[in-house]
């Protein structure tokens, strides 16, 4: 094997990265792991350690410039896999698509390492991306390099299939520094602080070298190779964003004529651009900036000139950064004030916060302090924002200060106070974009206080203004608020239109965070109308994006995912997500909304029959509220009503529903409460139907009747007549034509005796021994998470090796089942943390198939073979005992009943029982008595004789003569 396929051997004295190895071990569903960091962060070393630590093989490929060629990359990736797995098919694999199909049948999971990914060209990076998308379950792709310019890493991370380890994660921890240098190291603590965990520098210290104490150690070596005049003048390039002769001249840099050529030849960390100019890496700019500061006058002059040039070209952020370097405070404040409007308008609060905090506190005027407080409030940092506001004179607050106070009041449920602050903000002459934002929030508050009609009118007026102005961002934001009011009013047709238009606007503006909010609402709409798969797909994509890029939206995503788990009867999964959602809401200051989630936890605990936890969750929900808003009152009464409804306390349920119907200002809640009461007969559905549908006519939609599932069905079925026939039928069918039902696939599993399975009569072959056990487990349990299944199949062991075996078993079983019916692309889907058999399968497993005891002849064919006879796990043994007990009990009862009408059948059944339980005296007697009644005395005598032989041979005891006498006693 050539060197490019070899896993690096351990270095002498190499530090094992145990904590990082544990981090990766806790990412079992991550398909791509990317290590992106500068030189010296131990990327290759760590991946080699990971390859040696994992229980399955690793294919390794060191990339070179030759791998910019697609044919070369394809051939070497195939060779790398086959080097550890051997030929995976009989034929030749010609491309990566064929490779991915062949790997499905591999006997082990395989990791692939692509080292030095900066060598990939756009075309080969696309190939690598296609391979990553097609890898079978359990296979992983590890990437390492200085950058991943052509790979869709951001998309993968947002989708939740990739994890990124950068310098922050790869630097040595304090424990690793101590382990590397030794507890008796004489290295000064200050020295270690400046090294900041840089692995290569700490390793050099251990070896007795004397590196410089920052990344400049390696840069200095490169810079020392430059011609003396270039090296002396190059710090002036710190003021350049792009290195080119033109930019150097315009900025006034005094650089030699051949400086660009010299820096290229020296191998400095530079990225070439198509026009021949160069972009310096940040570490190089930082080192040059450090050197330029040694001449303060020159440092300020160059940055001032660079800032003026950037401002002239419209690059205000860059101009602002140059102003900070030049200590030009007035210019920095002017530029930041100009910058803040667009960032605020497009809700780029994270970037705006960084810009604001870059300006020293003492240099920030009041209006920028207010802006920072508002920005922090939007990002969920309520305490930090409050601290800033408290330091500002209350009587001098401008529009942003009052707006920030309004947001704080809203997070505490003080809606009237919130509206007061909003109106104060409007009197402070805010800029137009901010005034629109304030008016939009005021409209949402009107709706929350039950003034839905007024809210819709105000928001529609605001929408017309923003559309007329041509401000698409403001228009999209207004549409988003308006759709939420439509949703609260159950005007879902208008809501969908508003969401679709907002999505189009966000897309045209390249606003991923705002687009994420729209996707969240579309997921909720899909769930409401029964399209749970579409909702789950959207939420899965959003979860990965929000965890990495938009934490304030994460709790909403988690709450919706938990709602879907609850609908799928995955109560434990729902509770786990609800708990995480509560923490996430509180982390961003949404304490009131966490109360809504506590109510849902109460309902879930009630489903599980845990009254103590139900009461605890209700108490916690109440603790999140100050003066409960109307929405919380309604939500709590609905929760209490449904809890009583489900446990059969109908009078109590009616009481809670009536609390909503008589006190809620929300017509949607009133109609739901009336229909739920009617489902319990108060009043009778026939009497309530007209009133309910009149209220729905006012709302313009029947969608409120979809929100309560099975609880409301009695009302719909009873009202399913006369004028309401069509409308009830539409609600019962989700107002959509029934999709053509997919052709059912009959999955027959024989788990007793010789294990086998068939799909629509076609026999399948278990690819490995655990495949039979896995398929039987899913057929009997329905769903399970990975930990549950591994624990059962490997008797409580949570060893990583068993998780690997499990993933291989799932992957290979999927492949076999897919081959039997290619129409089911994923026979064992993994969604919301659980595995299940695809719902298209109609499952029959013999261990659960028993005839009625009155059907005596059917019991002649019931198998008494052992359940999964080769499985040694505790769960299989328990089922084995249960299956045997159920069959013997059923056979005994069927034989007893058969003695009344079908003596020959009874004799056959007793014969089977006696063979299975030869030491059971009662069965022997019943068997022989049945034979005597059939006048088969000689056969009965032979049975008694065989019984005596078996008892002596197999049990070592003499047969009791009294039992033989009773067995052969003539019947009357």
LUMNU-288534 format. One record per residue (C-alpha): x, z negated, y; residue in three letters. Coordinates in steps of 0.02 Angstrom, whole numbers, padded with zeros to 5 digits, always signed. Each point is the difference from the previous one (the first is absolute). Layout:
XZYALA ...
***
This chain:
+00000+00000+00000UNK +00070+00047+00171UNK +00031-00132+00132UNK -00153+00047+00102UNK -00111-00067-00141UNK +00095-00163-00029UNK -00063-00170+00055UNK +00141-00085+00099UNK +00090-00138-00095UNK +00001-00175+00076UNK +00135-00032+00130UNK +00122-00143-00023UNK -00077-00156+00079UNK -00161+00092+00040UNK -00139-00111+00070UNK -00158+00014-00107UNK -00151+00017+00115UNK -00118-00113-00097UNK -00124-00023+00144UNK -00013+00187+00027UNK -00021+00029-00186UNK -00144-00125+00002UNK -00076+00088+00150UNK -00001+00165-00093UNK -00066-00085-00158UNK -00153-00053+00100UNK -00038+00182+00044UNK -00062+00061-00171UNK -00117+00131+00072UNK +00125+00072+00124UNK +00043+00176-00055UNK +00136+00032+00130UNK +00131-00122+00062UNK +00106+00061+00146UNK +00159-00085+00060UNK +00037+00068+00173UNK +00146-00079+00092UNK +00169+00041+00077UNK +00166-00004-00090UNK +00049-00165-00079UNK -00170-00074-00042UNK +00023+00011-00189UNK -00136+00127-00038UNK +00088+00082-00148UNK +00065-00167-00063UNK -00173-00077-00001UNK -00081+00148-00087UNK +00134-00008-00134UNK -00039-00185-00023UNK -00185+00041-00010UNK +00034+00133-00131UNK +00095-00125-00106UNK -00134-00135+00022UNK -00155+00101-00046UNK -00055+00005-00182UNK -00023+00189-00002UNK +00124+00142+00029UNK +00054+00067+00169UNK +00044+00181+00036UNK +00128+00014+00140UNK +00042+00148+00112UNK +00131-00006+00137UNK -00054+00132+00125UNK +00126+00115+00083UNK -00019+00139+00128UNK -00031+00117-00148UNK -00169-00085-00023UNK -00065+00082+00157UNK -00034+00143-00122UNK -00169-00020-00090UNK +00064+00077-00162UNK +00147-00120-00008UNK -00107-00153+00035UNK -00131+00052-00130UNK +00130+00030-00136UNK +00091-00163+00034UNK -00158-00108+00007UNK -00055+00072-00168UNK +00173-00030-00070UNK +00003-00179+00066UNK -00166-00041-00086UNK +00047+00085-00162UNK +00167-00089+00002UNK -00088-00166-00029UNK -00162+00054-00086UNK +00058+00148-00103UNK -00107+00158-00009UNK -00179-00049+00040UNK -00081+00159-00064UNK +00042+00133-00125UNK +00015+00138+00130UNK +00111+00020+00151UNK -00051-00089+00160UNK +00019+00122+00143UNK -00068-00093+00151UNK -00044-00174+00061UNK -00186+00022-00031UNK +00034+00033-00184UNK +00120-00148-00001UNK -00134-00117+00068UNK -00123+00058-00134UNK +00130-00025-00137UNK +00047-00175+00060UNK -00178-00060-00031UNK +00044-00005-00186UNK +00167-00089+00022UNK +00021-00153-00111UNK +00067-00104+00145UNK -00024-00011+00187UNK +00149+00074+00093UNK +00065-00033+00175UNK +00086+00141+00095UNK +00130-00037+00135UNK +00038+00132+00131UNK +00151-00063+00096UNK +00058+00076+00166UNK -00170+00074+00044UNK +00067+00058+00169UNK +00066+00148-00100UNK -00177+00063-00030UNK -00059+00151+00098UNK -00182+00019+00055UNK -00036+00107-00154UNK +00082-00117-00125UNK -00077-00152+00085UNK -00169+00083-00028UNK +00043+00018-00184UNK +00048-00183-00011UNK -00164-00046+00085UNK -00100+00103-00125UNK +00090-00086-00144UNK -00039-00171+00074UNK -00185+00046+00015UNK -00008+00058-00182UNK +00100-00135-00089UNK -00098-00081-00142UNK -00054-00181+00014UNK +00146-00117-00029UNK +00133+00124+00059UNK +00089-00038+00164UNK +00105+00097+00123UNK +00141-00093+00091UNK +00074+00080+00156UNK +00155-00052+00096UNK +00079+00072+00156UNK +00035-00015+00185UNK -00163+00085+00046UNK -00151+00083-00083UNK -00028+00132+00132UNK -00094+00126-00108UNK -00094-00117-00118UNK -00179-00063+00035UNK +00051-00182-00013UNK -00120-00057+00135UNK -00147+00080-00090UNK +00050-00077-00166UNK +00016-00172+00077UNK -00170+00019+00086UNK -00076+00050-00168UNK +00073-00156-00080UNK +00103+00097-00129UNK +00170-00028+00081UNK +00103-00146+00063UNK +00140+00012+00126UNK +00154-00111+00002UNK +00102+00015+00160UNK +00146-00095+00076UNK -00109-00153+00029UNK -00036-00016-00186UNK +00170+00059-00062UNK +00109-00116+00103UNK +00069-00153-00089UNK -00099-00161+00011UNK +00088-00163+00041UNK +00001-00043-00186UNK +00078+00169-00043UNK +00132-00022+00135UNK +00046-00169-00074UNK +00002+00071-00176UNK +00114+00142+00056UNK +00124-00102+00103UNK -00009-00163-00098UNK -00054-00171+00059UNK +00178-00042+00056UNK +00021+00155+00108UNK +00098-00028+00161UNK -00094+00139+00093UNK -00065-00067+00166UNK -00192-00017+00011UNK +00003+00097+00164UNK +00089+00140-00089UNK -00137+00006-00133UNK -00136-00003+00132UNK +00072+00156+00081UNK +00012+00088-00168UNK -00190-00021-00019UNK +00005+00018-00189UNK +00084+00171+00000UNK +00046+00017-00186UNK +00155+00108+00014UNK +00079-00109+00135UNK -00033-00161-00096UNK +00073+00078-00157UNK +00155+00048+00100UNK +00015-00178+00063UNK -00005-00064-00179UNK +00142+00116-00045UNK +00107-00071+00141UNK -00017+00149+00116UNK -00030-00023+00187UNK -00138+00119+00049UNK -00074-00005+00174UNK -00154-00104+00003UNK -00131+00133+00032UNK -00038+00175-00060UNK +00136+00058+00121UNK +00130-00038-00136UNK -00033+00166-00084UNK -00038+00090+00163UNK +00167-00055+00072UNK +00091+00084-00141UNK -00091+00162+00038UNK +00021-00017+00187UNK +00187-00029-00022UNK +00015+00174-00077UNK -00060+00081+00163UNK +00123+00073+00125UNK +00052-00135+00123UNK -00087+00078+00151UNK -00164+00021-00096UNK +00006-00178-00069UNK +00032-00071+00174UNK -00143+00097+00081UNK -00129-00002-00141UNK -00085-00166+00052UNK -00077+00097+00145UNK -00104+00093-00131UNK -00095-00162-00028UNK -00114+00054+00144UNK -00045+00163-00090UNK -00153+00016-00110UNK +00061+00168-00064UNK +00183+00049-00002UNK +00025+00169+00079UNK +00108+00074+00139UNK -00154+00026+00108UNK -00062-00181-00014UNK +00175-00067+00029UNK +00020+00105+00159UNK -00172-00044+00071UNK +00029-00185-00031UNK +00173+00003+00076UNK +00097-00051-00154UNK +00186+00028+00016UNK +00038+00068-00174UNK +00139+00119-00056UNK -00046+00181-00032UNK +00020-00013-00190UNK -00089-00166-00026UNK -00145+00070-00103UNK +00113+00091-00121UNK +00111-00152-00019UNK -00144-00118-00039UNK -00070+00119-00130UNK +00170+00013-00085UNK +00021-00189-00003UNK -00155-00022-00108UNK -00090-00119+00119UNK -00181-00038-00046UNK -00084+00143+00092UNK -00150+00108-00042UNK +00022+00183+00049UNK -00144+00093+00082UNK -00035+00186-00020UNK +00064+00039+00175UNK +00170-00077-00038UNK -00027-00162+00093UNK +00016-00167-00089UNK -00106-00158-00012UNK +00106-00158-00019UNK -00056-00131-00124UNK -00054-00164+00077UNK +00150-00096-00067UNK +00118+00120+00086UNK -00095-00010+00165UNK +00002-00190-00009UNK +00188-00004-00026UNK +00031+00120+00144UNK -00120-00096+00111UNK +00098-00159-00037UNK +00159+00085+00057UNK -00079+00079+00154UNK -00056-00171+00063UNK +00183-00044+00025UNK -00009+00105+00160UNK -00162-00065+00081UNK -00001+00118+00148UNK +00020+00153-00110UNK -00126-00070-00124UNK -00134-00019+00135UNK +00038+00167+00083UNK -00014+00100-00161UNK -00160-00085-00057UNK -00077+00021+00172UNK +00043+00186-00003UNK -00064+00017-00179UNK -00161-00089+00048UNK -00031+00116+00147UNK +00029+00150-00113UNK -00119-00069-00133UNK -00134-00037+00132UNK +00017+00175+00072UNK -00026+00072-00176UNK -00154-00111-00028UNK +00082-00119-00124UNK -00060-00162+00080UNK +00040-00115-00145UNK +00179+00060-00004UNK +00010-00015+00189UNK -00065-00179-00011UNK +00132-00044-00131UNK +00137+00071+00111UNK -00068-00101+00146UNK +00014-00158-00104UNK +00181+00042-00045UNK +00038+00033+00184UNK -00080-00165+00054UNK -00113+00103+00115UNK -00145-00122-00003UNK -00108+00087+00130UNK +00015+00166-00092UNK -00037-00086-00166UNK -00159-00082+00069UNK -00057+00164+00079UNK +00028+00098-00159UNK -00080-00132-00112UNK -00153-00005+00112UNK -00017+00188-00014UNK +00028-00007-00188UNK -00127-00136-00034UNK -00155+00105+00039UNK +00025+00133-00136UNK +00054-00128-00129UNK -00150-00108+00040UNK -00118+00149+00002UNK +00058+00052-00173UNK +00002-00181-00063UNK +00183+00007-00049UNK +00013-00187+00020UNK +00150-00031-00113UNK +00109+00123+00094UNK -00066-00064+00167UNK +00043-00179-00048UNK +00180+00050-00039UNK +00017+00088+00168UNK -00070-00148+00095UNK +00106-00129-00090UNK +00158+00103+00033UNK -00018-00042+00184UNK +00065-00177+00032UNK -00137-00127+00037UNK +00068-00040+00172UNK -00012+00184+00047UNK -00180+00023-00056UNK -00128-00002+00141UNK -00171-00076-00027UNK -00091+00162-00045UNK +00126+00034-00140UNK -00016-00179-00063UNK -00189+00026-00009UNK +00028+00163-00092UNK +00113-00086-00125UNK -00130-00137-00027UNK -00134+00131-00030UNK +00114+00097-00117UNK +00038-00157-00101UNK -00185-00041-00009UNK -00038+00173-00069UNK +00135-00027-00131UNK -00074-00165-00058UNK +00133-00113+00079UNK -00127-00109+00087UNK +00110-00153+00028UNK +00141+00100+00080UNK -00123+00092+00113UNK -00085-00163+00050UNK +00168-00077+00046UNK +00038+00144+00120UNK -00173-00009+00080UNK +00015-00186+00028UNK +00158+00027+00102UNK -00088+00122+00118UNK -00105-00061+00149UNK -00181+00010-00058UNK -00064+00054+00171UNK +00122+00146+00006UNK -00038+00076-00170UNK -00032+00186+00001UNK -00109+00105-00116UNK +00118-00011-00149UNK +00012-00189+00011UNK -00189-00019-00002UNK -00014+00129-00139UNK +00125-00101-00103UNK -00101-00159+00031UNK -00156+00094-00056UNK +00084+00048-00164UNK +00052-00180-00028UNK -00178-00062+00030UNK -00065+00129-00122UNK +00116-00061-00137UNK -00076-00173+00024UNK -00179+00066-00008UNK -00037-00035+00184UNK -00094+00162+00031UNK -00077-00052+00166UNK +00169-00057+00065UNK +00076+00161-00062UNK -00125+00106+00097UNK +00032-00104+00156UNK +00187+00037-00008UNK -00035+00184-00031UNK -00108+00011+00156UNK +00135-00091+00100UNK +00127+00127-00063UNK -00110+00143+00061UNK -00007-00078+00175UNK +00191+00002+00010UNK +00005+00190+00015UNK +00080+00043-00167UNK +00070+00175-00027UNK -00129+00120-00070UNK +00062-00003-00180UNK -00003-00190-00001UNK -00173-00005+00079UNK -00064+00112-00140UNK +00075-00115-00131UNK -00081-00153+00082UNK -00170+00086+00010UNK +00014+00053-00182UNK +00030-00179-00056UNK -00144-00060+00108UNK -00115+00123-00088UNK +00055-00066-00169UNK -00036-00178+00060UNK -00174+00050+00057UNK -00035+00062-00176UNK +00070-00160-00076UNK -00122-00099+00108UNK -00146+00103-00064UNK -00019+00116+00150UNK +00029+00154-00107UNK -00103+00123+00101UNK +00087-00046+00163UNK +00169+00006-00087UNK -00030+00176-00066UNK -00058+00060+00171UNK +00154-00073+00086UNK +00119+00071-00129UNK -00079+00172+00002UNK +00018+00001+00190UNK +00183-00049-00019UNK +00024+00136-00130UNK -00066+00132+00120UNK +00121-00061+00135UNK +00152+00004-00113UNK -00046+00171-00069UNK -00024+00070+00176UNK +00171-00067+00051UNK +00087+00089-00143UNK +00081-00163-00058UNK -00010+00024-00188UNK +00077-00170-00038UNK -00132-00092+00101UNK -00135+00109-00076UNK +00061-00040-00177UNK +00006-00187+00038UNK -00177+00002+00070UNK -00062+00095-00152UNK +00077-00131-00112UNK -00091-00142+00088UNK -00162+00099+00005UNK +00007+00036-00187UNK +00016-00186-00035UNK -00160-00031+00099UNK -00085+00142-00094UNK +00057-00082-00162UNK -00070-00169+00051UNK -00164+00088+00038UNK +00007+00093-00168UNK -00001+00167+00092UNK +00123+00069-00124UNK -00027+00184+00035UNK +00054-00027+00181UNK +00139-00115-00061UNK +00072+00133-00114UNK -00005+00130+00140UNK +00090-00120+00118UNK +00132-00042-00130UNK +00033+00182-00042UNK +00020+00047+00183UNK +00113-00152+00030UNK +00105+00048-00151UNK +00022+00176+00069UNK +00053-00067+00169UNK +00122-00125-00073UNK +00077+00135-00108UNK +00024+00114+00150UNK +00082-00145+00094UNK +00112-00052-00146UNK -00063-00180+00003UNK +00024-00062-00178UNK -00055-00179+00034UNK -00161+00049+00085UNK -00029+00127-00139UNK +00022-00142-00125UNK -00143-00096+00079UNK -00112+00153-00019UNK +00051+00018-00182UNK -00046-00181-00028UNK -00177+00029+00062UNK -00016+00160-00101UNK +00048-00102-00154UNK -00138-00124+00041UNK -00126+00141+00018UNK +00052+00076-00166UNK -00021-00170-00084UNK -00171-00023+00080UNK -00059+00166-00071UNK +00068-00033-00173UNK +00157+00107+00004UNK +00113-00142-00055UNK +00144+00108-00062UNK +00016+00086+00169UNK -00007-00169+00088UNK +00133-00073-00115UNK +00115+00150+00024UNK -00009-00018+00190UNK +00030-00188-00007UNK +00149+00016-00118UNK +00083+00121+00121UNK -00040-00112+00148UNK +00068-00158-00083UNK +00175+00071-00017UNK -00002+00067+00178UNK -00066-00161+00077UNK +00121-00114-00092UNK +00145+00099+00072UNK -00061+00066+00166UNK -00163-00083+00056UNK -00022-00182-00058UNK -00149-00037+00116UNK -00107+00121-00101UNK +00056-00066-00169UNK -00128-00142-00016UNK -00144+00122+00024UNK +00072+00111-00138UNK +00022-00148-00118UNK -00177-00060+00032UNK -00073+00171-00042UNK +00107+00013-00157UNK -00063-00170-00054UNK -00179+00057+00030UNK +00032+00147-00118UNK +00075-00117-00130UNK -00155-00107+00012UNK -00114+00150-00027UNK +00104+00046-00153UNK -00027-00178-00068UNK +00186-00035+00016UNK -00031-00172+00072UNK +00176-00069-00020UNK +00073+00154+00085UNK -00127-00018+00140UNK +00046-00183+00028UNK +00185+00042+00007UNK -00029+00131+00134UNK -00123-00109+00097UNK +00130-00139+00006UNK +00132+00121+00063UNK -00123+00069+00128UNK -00034-00175+00069UNK +00186-00029+00024UNK +00022+00171+00079UNK -00146-00027+00121UNK +00070-00167+00053UNK +00175+00073+00020UNK -00065+00119+00133UNK -00114-00128+00083UNK -00169+00058-00070UNK -00056-00173-00053UNK -00185+00039+00021UNK +00007+00150-00115UNK +00085-00104-00133UNK -00164-00096-00007UNK -00088+00157-00060UNK +00126+00014-00142UNK -00022-00183-00047UNK -00186+00036-00020UNK +00041+00143-00118UNK +00116-00115-00097UNK -00145-00122-00018UNK -00109+00136-00074UNK +00138+00051-00121UNK +00030-00178-00059UNK -00187-00014-00029UNK +00006+00156-00110UNK +00133-00089-00103UNK -00107-00157-00011UNK +00123-00110+00096UNK -00113-00105+00111UNK +00141-00110+00066UNK +00098+00150+00064UNK -00160+00077+00068UNK -00034-00155+00105UNK +00181-00007+00057UNK -00004+00182+00058UNK -00162-00028+00097UNK +00076-00152+00085UNK +00157+00098+00046UNK -00108+00140+00071UNK -00088-00124+00115UNK +00166-00071+00058UNK +00052+00171+00068UNK -00144+00001+00123UNK -00020-00090+00165UNK -00174+00040+00060UNK -00055+00118-00138UNK -00039+00174+00064UNK -00160+00085-00056UNK +00094+00111-00122UNK +00073-00153-00087UNK -00169-00087-00007UNK -00075+00154-00082UNK +00147+00024-00119UNK -00008-00182-00055UNK -00187+00003-00029UNK +00013+00163-00099UNK +00139-00079-00106UNK -00099-00158-00034UNK -00155+00103-00036UNK +00090+00112-00124UNK +00079-00151-00086UNK -00172-00079-00023UNK -00076+00168-00048UNK +00126+00029-00139UNK -00019-00173-00077UNK -00191+00015+00000UNK -00038-00121+00144UNK -00120+00125+00078UNK -00087-00119+00120UNK +00167-00051+00074UNK +00055+00181+00010UNK -00159+00047+00094UNK +00034-00144+00121UNK +00174+00067+00043UNK -00060+00179+00016UNK -00139-00058+00116UNK +00131-00084+00111UNK +00076+00171+00030UNK -00165+00090+00020UNK -00065-00121+00132UNK +00160-00041+00096UNK +00112+00153-00006UNK +00005+00116+00152UNK +00063+00139-00113UNK -00141+00114-00063UNK +00109+00056-00145UNK +00015-00179-00061UNK -00186-00030+00026UNK -00050+00146-00110UNK +00123-00048-00137UNK -00064-00179+00000UNK -00183+00056-00009UNK +00036+00118-00146UNK +00097-00135-00094UNK -00142-00123+00024UNK -00123+00130-00060UNK +00106+00030-00156UNK -00039-00183-00039UNK -00186+00022+00036UNK -00008-00073+00177UNK -00099+00102+00047UNK -00037+00117-00144UNK +00095+00166+00013UNK -00162+00100+00018UNK -00045-00104+00153UNK +00176-00002+00075UNK +00041+00183-00025UNK -00088+00067+00155UNK +00081-00129+00114UNK +00172+00029-00074UNK -00009+00188+00018UNK -00070-00013+00177UNK +00155-00103+00046UNK +00110+00130-00085UNK -00085+00136+00102UNK +00055-00090+00158UNK +00178-00002-00064UNK -00009+00182-00052UNK +00075-00030-00173UNK -00039-00080-00168UNK +00181-00049-00031UNK -00027-00190+00023UNK -00090+00004-00168UNK +00162+00056-00084UNK +00100-00156+00044UNK -00074-00123-00124UNK +00013+00093-00164UNK -00097-00065-00149UNK -00079-00144+00097UNK -00110+00118+00099UNK -00049+00116-00143UNK -00163-00093-00043UNK -00061+00037+00177UNK +00048+00184-00012UNK -00080+00023-00171UNK -00160-00087+00053UNK -00010+00099+00163UNK +00037+00162-00093UNK -00174+00073+00028UNK -00106+00085+00130UNK +00082+00043+00165UNK +00159-00093-00048UNK +00032+00089-00165UNK +00128+00124+00068UNK +00091-00125+00107UNK +00016-00130-00138UNK +00059+00133-00121UNK +00129+00059+00126UNK +00067-00176+00023UNK +00003-00032-00187UNK +00102+00159-00022UNK +00111-00035+00152UNK -00085+00141+00099UNK +00108+00125-00090UNK -00039+00124-00137UNK +00059-00070-00165UNK +00166+00078-00045UNK +00008+00088-00164UNK +00046-00132-00126UNK +00168+00034-00079UNK -00007+00040-00183UNK +00018-00163-00095UNK +00148-00016-00115UNK -00031-00103-00157UNK +00150-00109-00034UNK -00009-00073-00174UNK +00128-00132-00045UNK +00029-00062-00177UNK +00087-00166+00018UNK -00042-00068-00174UNK +00125+00049-00134UNK +00097+00160+00035UNK -00010+00013+00190UNK -00050+00168+00074UNK -00100+00078+00141UNK -00099+00157+00035UNK -00063+00083+00159UNK -00156+00105-00031UNK +00047+00004-00184UNK +00178+00060+00027UNK +00129-00119-00069UNK +00136-00068+00114UNK +00171-00067-00050UNK +00062-00165+00067UNK +00170+00036+00079UNK +00068-00175-00038UNK -00058-00158-00088UNK -00052-00089+00160UNK -00109+00149+00046UNK -00129-00049-00130UNK -00001-00179+00058UNK -00012+00052+00183UNK -00146+00119-00029UNK -00093-00133-00101UNK +00033-00131+00135UNK -00073+00110+00137UNK -00150+00046-00108UNK -00039-00183-00030UNK +00042-00074+00171UNK -00050+00142+00117UNK +00129-00032+00136UNK +00158-00100+00022UNK +00150-00014+00113UNK +00175+00030-00064UNK +00042-00185-00015UNK -00156-00034-00104UNK +00031+00143-00121UNK +00186-00032-00019UNK -00034-00185-00028UNK -00124+00039-00140UNK +00096+00140-00084UNK +00166-00096+00003UNK -00067-00177-00027UNK +00024-00074+00173UNK +00169+00079+00033UNK +00024+00063+00177UNK +00170+00073-00039UNK +00038+00154+00107UNK +00040+00095-00160UNK -00178-00022-00059UNK -00066+00065+00165UNK +00109+00153-00028UNK -00064+00023-00179UNK -00177-00018+00067UNK +00024+00136+00131UNK +00073+00116-00132UNK -00147-00036-00115UNK -00125+00037+00139UNK +00088+00160+00052UNK +00015+00070-00175UNK -00177-00050-00049UNK -00065+00086+00157UNK +00093+00158-00048UNK -00074+00004-00175UNK -00177-00031+00063UNK +00022+00130+00138UNK +00057+00128-00129UNK -00161-00030-00097UNK -00104+00034+00155UNK +00096+00072+00150UNK -00155-00018+00109UNK +00036-00186+00017UNK +00162+00001+00099UNK +00023-00189-00008UNK -00079-00075-00157UNK +00062-00175+00043UNK -00014-00012+00191UNK +00088-00139+00094UNK -00097-00049+00156UNK -00009-00159+00104UNK +00128-00083-00111UNK -00093+00024-00166UNK +00004+00120-00146UNK -00158+00066-00082UNK -00057+00144-00109UNK -00069+00147+00100UNK -00189-00022+00025UNK -00030+00172-00077UNK +00039-00075-00170UNK -00145-00070-00102UNK +00097-00127-00104UNK -00043-00056-00175UNK +00117-00117-00092UNK -00041-00049-00178UNK +00042-00183+00021UNK -00151-00018+00117UNK -00117+00112-00099UNK -00109-00102-00117UNK -00174+00050-00064UNK -00152-00112+00007UNK -00004-00125-00144UNK -00169+00070-00052UNK +00081+00170-00036UNK +00073-00053-00166UNK +00058+00172-00056UNK +00099+00024+00162UNK +00102-00155-00044UNK +00064+00087-00156UNK +00109+00108+00115UNK +00063-00138+00114UNK +00189-00012-00012UNK +00080-00163-00050UNK +00175+00063+00038UNK +00108-00103+00117UNK -00004+00033+00188UNK +00163+00083+00057UNK +00087-00057-00160UNK +00176+00035+00065UNK -00023-00090+00168UNK +00077-00172+00005UNK -00055-00054+00174UNK -00109-00153+00022UNK -00145+00096+00078UNK -00004+00121-00148UNK +00004-00144-00125UNK -00144-00083+00092UNK -00103+00159-00006UNK +00049+00024-00182UNK -00073-00170-00044UNK -00153+00031+00108UNK -00033+00171-00077UNK +00015-00068-00177UNK -00114-00147+00039UNK -00132+00112+00081UNK +00002+00121-00146UNK -00007-00130-00136UNK -00139-00093+00090UNK -00099+00161+00023UNK +00027+00054-00180UNK -00058-00169-00063UNK -00159+00005+00102UNK -00034+00183-00044UNK +00023-00040-00186UNK -00115-00150+00012UNK -00137+00104+00083UNK +00025+00141-00127UNK -00036-00116-00146UNK -00182+00000+00056UNK -00028+00188-00010UNK +00155+00096-00058UNK +00086-00094-00141UNK +00121+00143-00046UNK +00060+00008+00181UNK +00015-00189+00005UNK +00108+00006-00156UNK +00117+00127+00079UNK +00013-00105+00158UNK +00037-00159-00098UNK +00131+00096-00100UNK +00090+00043+00163UNK -00014-00179+00059UNK +00066-00071-00164UNK +00148+00119+00005UNK +00040-00053+00179UNK -00027-00187-00031UNK +00035-00029-00187UNK +00014-00189+00021UNK -00171-00021+00083UNK -00110-00086-00131UNK -00164+00029+00092UNK +00033+00188+00009UNK +00044+00004-00186UNK -00162-00088-00045UNK -00106+00113+00114UNK +00085+00155-00073UNK -00027-00050-00181UNK -00180-00056+00031UNK -00037+00171+00076UNK +00074+00086-00152UNK -00106-00109-00115UNK -00156+00048+00096UNK +00049+00181-00033UNK +00017-00044-00187UNK +00188+00032+00006UNK +00053-00160-00088UNK +00156+00069-00083UNK +00064+00061+00169UNK -00034-00172+00074UNK +00099-00080-00141UNK +00147+00116+00032UNK -00005-00046+00184UNK +00011-00185-00046UNK +00145+00035-00120UNK +00095+00098+00133UNK -00032-00141+00124UNK +00082-00123-00119UNK +00152+00113-00020UNK +00018+00025+00188UNK -00014-00185+00037UNK +00137-00039-00127UNK +00113+00145+00049UNK -00018+00002+00189UNK -00047-00179+00043UNK +00077-00096-00145UNK -00158-00097-00041UNK -00122-00003-00144UNK -00173+00071+00030UNK -00134-00134+00011UNK -00113+00014-00156UNK -00148-00063+00100UNK +00015+00149+00117UNK +00004+00120-00149UNK -00151-00087-00075UNK -00099+00016+00163UNK +00051+00182+00021UNK -00064+00048-00172UNK -00154-00113-00005UNK -00153+00108-00033UNK -00113+00026+00150UNK -00186-00037-00007UNK 
***
